[in-house]
Every structure is written in C-alpha cells, then in structure tokens.
C-alpha cells in the first residue's frame, strides 16, 4: 500500500475506524460502494479468499470489481466446484479481457460444452499441417 493512503481510515457506523489495509470487503460491501476506496487508484489489490466473489450478482463481487488497480491478484485454495459462472467472477475481478464480459464468457462456455472449441483446435492443427506440408 502506498504511503499516501496507509494511514487512511474508514469510519464505520459504530464510530470506530479501521485502516484500509485491514478492510474486510466481505462484511463491508455496502460501505465500499460509496466509500473513498473507489476514488483511489491502487497499485495492487490482493483478494485473499477470492472464492467469496463467486456470485457475480453479490454486493461483495460487484464492489471489489469496481476498485481501480494497476495489478490484481486473486488468491484462493477453493477450487471452482459448483458451476462455470463461479470462474467468471474471478476473471471479471482480474479483468481478463474478453472473458470479463459475461456474454463472451457464456458463449465460450457453451461452445466448450458442445465440443465446438475442440473442433476448432483440431481444424487449426490440420491447417497448420497442410501449410507446413
């Protein structure tokens, strides 16, 4: 965290304040939506326990995706288990273009499920062999 913001605190409703470095996005998603955090361009955001954003409609997921940063890390020990959309939320947070757009992601998942992507790769391999040959 840069020196300029290391001492910055967020006032909670109960009168306490908490350093940004210790801000718990899971329990404070509503505060992030309207907080000074959205006005800061961070050098790096490390999202620990990143699986908590697996629901792209949740307040936590939407809030952390709105934060601005040069670099983004997502750390989780929990594998994607339930559905493909869980992975989309991580890609959106990491801003992996074009997969951070829901329509593109859903199209690619559908094509993969139907085996179309494998056919495309096989076709590309055949073309490669043809032109080398």
Protein Blocks (a to p, Z undefined) as FASTA:
>chain_A
ZZklmmpccddfkopacdfklpcfklmmmmmmmmmklmpccfbdcdehkllmmpmkbmkl
mmmmmpccfbdcdddfbdcfkbmmlmmmmmmmnopafklpmklmmmmmmmmmnommmmmm
mmmmmmmmmmmZZ
